[in-house]
């Protein structure tokens, strides 16, 4: 019970942090393109994690049989998912970003069944259907332009890949330090992204980076959202089963929607809310599922 409560707290904190992240990304990507932003936040995150790791004297050795899993986590979750997420957020709204990616829990149910052989029940199946319909409603809003539709598709890709990564984390031994695992996986993503970023760095307006809002946003994304959020999420998943752990994404759209409304002045249409309710109802089915 203690592990369940502690794991739940970790996942709630991670999801809340990421809910606020959408607003920050929306502001920063107006100056720094998504791919370059991912690269910068990972540089900041790795430095932060290495400092924490050496201060706490972590053991950095990983058994060879788990190396490929960490590489997969880095490519799928830390590279593809995050780039798709920030691209989708740039093309859409902070609320849409938070709500669509909240379908991640239902995708985690599927991957948990396929990879971890966790039990697939009727309630979990219904949750997947409801969330899928909700995502289609949000992506297919009639009064949005093509840019927003493409943003929704990018966010859906982000949700799928993040769900797969979250399940892969469960394949690692629970006694592995999440500081070490997170450092290695982010390093893999940085290696993958770097060749695409370096030729384009000169296009960024350096003078705009000196604005407190921009560099402050980069520090928040690197230290709080990436280093802190990934650590909390991965550790929380180790304490709960994959399909149950995913439901804590419920807090992400709540925080993202509220902040998007308060800070960015974004509006919320009826179709958006119908889709959101369907997604959250699907998540609720997972919450009440009896083990």
TORZA-239186 format. One record per residue (C-alpha): residue in one letter; residue number from 1; x, y, z. Coordinates in steps of 0.02 Angstrom, whole numbers, plus 50000, padded with zeros to 5 digits. Layout:
// TORZA-239186
 res   n     X     Y     Z
   A NUM     X     Y     Z
...
***
This chain:
// TORZA-239186
 res   n     X     Y     Z
   X   1 50000 50000 50000
   X   2 50143 50119 50040
   X   3 50220 50089 49869
   X   4 50052 50117 49785
   X   5 50024 50283 49873
   X   6 50202 50342 49843
   X   7 50197 50287 49661
   X   8 50030 50377 49639
   X   9 50105 50536 49712
   X  10 50253 50527 49592
   X  11 50138 50506 49442
   X  12 50021 50646 49496
   X  13 50168 50766 49516
   X  14 50242 50716 49346
   X  15 50075 50737 49257
   X  16 50043 50906 49339
   X  17 50216 50967 49288
   X  18 50184 50913 49109
   X  19 50013 50996 49109
   X  20 50101 51161 49141
   X  21 50233 51117 49012
   X  22 50113 51139 48866
   X  23 50091 51324 48905
   X  24 50279 51349 48918
   X  25 50311 51256 48754
   X  26 50177 51359 48667
   X  27 50270 51518 48715
   X  28 50449 51458 48682
   X  29 50416 51376 48512
   X  30 50370 51548 48446
   X  31 50557 51582 48452
   X  32 50639 51410 48449
   X  33 50576 51274 48328
   X  34 50518 51110 48409
   X  35 50669 51003 48362
   X  36 50795 51132 48421
   X  37 50695 51157 48580
   X  38 50699 50970 48618
   X  39 50887 50972 48592
   X  40 50913 51121 48709
   X  41 50801 51053 48847
   X  42 50892 50886 48840
   X  43 51061 50971 48857
   X  44 50998 51060 49012
   X  45 50917 50900 49078
   X  46 51073 50793 49056
   X  47 51183 50920 49147
   X  48 51056 50925 49289
   X  49 51043 50736 49300
   X  50 51232 50711 49296
   X  51 51255 50835 49438
   X  52 51120 50747 49541
   X  53 51191 50576 49495
   X  54 51368 50615 49549
   X  55 51313 50705 49708
   X  56 51208 50553 49757
   X  57 51345 50433 49700
   X  58 51240 50330 49581
   X  59 51299 50166 49509
   X  60 51305 50193 49321
   X  61 51329 50013 49264
   X  62 51188 49934 49162
   X  63 51180 49749 49119
   X  64 51204 49714 48934
   X  65 51034 49631 48915
   X  66 50947 49793 48962
   X  67 51048 49909 48850
   X  68 50934 49886 48699
   X  69 50781 49923 48806
   X  70 50857 50087 48865
   X  71 50902 50131 48684
   X  72 50722 50095 48632
   X  73 50657 50202 48776
   X  74 50769 50345 48721
   X  75 50721 50337 48536
   X  76 50534 50303 48555
   X  77 50492 50404 48710
   X  78 50625 50538 48726
   X  79 50653 50573 48540
   X  80 50501 50532 48432
   X  81 50368 50564 48564
   X  82 50436 50729 48628
   X  83 50471 50800 48454
   X  84 50295 50751 48399
   X  85 50224 50825 48558
   X  86 50307 50994 48538
   X  87 50269 51000 48352
   X  88 50086 50964 48389
   X  89 50081 51096 48525
   X  90 50155 51225 48405
   X  91 50023 51186 48273
   X  92 49875 51177 48392
   X  93 49832 51243 48565
   X  94 49893 51205 48740
   X  95 49725 51129 48786
   X  96 49722 51017 48633
   X  97 49899 50961 48672
   X  98 49855 50916 48851
   X  99 49691 50829 48810
   X 100 49744 50724 48659
   X 101 49899 50658 48745
   X 102 49790 50612 48894
   X 103 49733 50466 48786
   X 104 49902 50390 48829
   X 105 49828 50285 48973
   X 106 49714 50189 48857
   X 107 49855 50155 48735
   X 108 49959 50095 48882
   X 109 49824 49966 48918
   X 110 49849 49893 48744
   X 111 50038 49892 48753
   X 112 50036 49821 48929
   X 113 49931 49676 48865
   X 114 50041 49645 48712
   X 115 50211 49666 48796
   X 116 50185 49632 48982
   X 117 50037 49511 48964
   X 118 49933 49615 49086
   X 119 49750 49568 49088
   X 120 49641 49650 48954
   X 121 49462 49667 49020
   X 122 49298 49732 48948
   X 123 49312 49894 49047
   X 124 49487 49925 48981
   X 125 49426 49888 48805
   X 126 49283 50012 48823
   X 127 49406 50142 48888
   X 128 49512 50123 48730
   X 129 49359 50146 48618
   X 130 49297 50300 48711
   X 131 49469 50382 48710
   X 132 49492 50346 48525
   X 133 49324 50426 48482
   X 134 49368 50573 48592
   X 135 49534 50599 48503
   X 136 49449 50591 48332
   X 137 49322 50721 48386
   X 138 49459 50840 48444
   X 139 49569 50815 48291
   X 140 49421 50827 48172
   X 141 49344 50989 48237
   X 142 49257 51067 48087
   X 143 49308 51248 48117
   X 144 49496 51223 48132
   X 145 49621 51243 47992
   X 146 49736 51111 47921
   X 147 49877 51166 48035
   X 148 49775 51121 48190
   X 149 49725 50954 48114
   X 150 49907 50911 48081
   X 151 49946 50966 48258
   X 152 49816 50845 48323
   X 153 49891 50703 48222
   X 154 50065 50743 48288
   X 155 49998 50743 48466
   X 156 49915 50574 48436
   X 157 50083 50504 48379
   X 158 50159 50577 48537
   X 159 50028 50489 48643
   X 160 50056 50320 48559
   X 161 50245 50325 48571
   X 162 50243 50388 48751
   X 163 50126 50245 48799
   X 164 50244 50119 48720
   X 165 50394 50195 48808
   X 166 50303 50191 48976
   X 167 50272 50005 48957
   X 168 50452 49971 48905
   X 169 50509 50053 49068
   X 170 50424 49909 49159
   X 171 50544 49786 49076
   X 172 50690 49859 49175
   X 173 50732 49795 49350
   X 174 50641 49895 49484
   X 175 50802 49919 49582
   X 176 50885 50015 49440
   X 177 50909 50198 49485
   X 178 50789 50307 49386
   X 179 50921 50443 49385
   X 180 51036 50326 49289
   X 181 50901 50258 49174
   X 182 50834 50432 49134
   X 183 51009 50501 49102
   X 184 51051 50361 48981
   X 185 50885 50367 48888
   X 186 50892 50556 48867
   X 187 51073 50540 48808
   X 188 51015 50418 48673
   X 189 50882 50541 48617
   X 190 51010 50683 48613
   X 191 51125 50579 48501
   X 192 50978 50542 48384
   X 193 50918 50722 48374
   X 194 51088 50811 48362
   X 195 51126 50774 48176
   X 196 50959 50853 48128
   X 197 50982 51005 48240
   X 198 51161 51062 48214
   X 199 51138 51121 48032
   X 200 50989 51227 48086
   X 201 51054 51308 48246
   X 202 51119 51461 48153
   X 203 50941 51505 48101
   X 204 50889 51541 48282
   X 205 50886 51725 48330
   X 206 51013 51732 48472
   X 207 50952 51900 48535
   X 208 50780 51827 48570
   X 209 50858 51691 48678
   X 210 50914 51823 48802
   X 211 50734 51867 48846
   X 212 50696 51804 49023
   X 213 50535 51719 48965
   X 214 50628 51616 48835
   X 215 50782 51562 48932
   X 216 50676 51539 49087
   X 217 50561 51427 48985
   X 218 50710 51324 48923
   X 219 50772 51301 49102
   X 220 50598 51250 49159
   X 221 50580 51124 49017
   X 222 50754 51053 49046
   X 223 50763 51045 49235
   X 224 50583 51033 49296
   X 225 50487 50957 49151
   X 226 50620 50841 49078
   X 227 50739 50792 49219
   X 228 50612 50806 49360
   X 229 50458 50748 49264
   X 230 50543 50596 49185
   X 231 50618 50543 49352
   X 232 50449 50553 49440
   X 233 50355 50466 49298
   X 234 50478 50321 49278
   X 235 50490 50294 49466
   X 236 50302 50297 49486
   X 237 50279 50169 49348
   X 238 50399 50052 49434
   X 239 50283 50051 49586
   X 240 50120 50017 49492
   X 241 50071 49907 49346
   X 242 50078 49991 49177
   X 243 49892 49997 49138
   X 244 49848 50071 49309
   X 245 49994 50193 49313
   X 246 49939 50276 49152
   X 247 49776 50340 49225
   X 248 49869 50478 49316
   X 249 49881 50571 49150
   X 250 49709 50631 49207
   X 251 49795 50772 49299
   X 252 49891 50829 49145
   X 253 49743 50891 49041
   X 254 49666 50972 49194
   X 255 49820 51077 49228
   X 256 49855 51110 49044
   X 257 49677 51166 49008
   X 258 49668 51281 49159
   X 259 49836 51363 49123
   X 260 49800 51378 48937
   X 261 49640 51471 48979
   X 262 49716 51580 49116
   X 263 49883 51623 49036
   X 264 49859 51608 48847
   X 265 49677 51661 48839
   X 266 49631 51506 48738
   X 267 49447 51468 48713
   X 268 49362 51300 48732
   X 269 49226 51248 48608
   X 270 49087 51122 48637
   X 271 49162 50990 48520
   X 272 49325 51002 48613
   X 273 49238 50969 48778
   X 274 49137 50823 48709
   X 275 49298 50741 48650
   X 276 49383 50780 48815
   X 277 49240 50705 48916
   X 278 49248 50545 48812
   X 279 49436 50531 48840
   X 280 49422 50561 49027
   X 281 49276 50439 49039
   X 282 49388 50311 48957
   X 283 49522 50349 49085
   X 284 49391 50331 49224
   X 285 49351 50154 49164
   X 286 49533 50110 49192
   X 287 49532 50191 49365
   X 288 49383 50090 49427
   X 289 49445 49927 49350
   X 290 49456 49791 49482
   X 291 49620 49699 49492
***
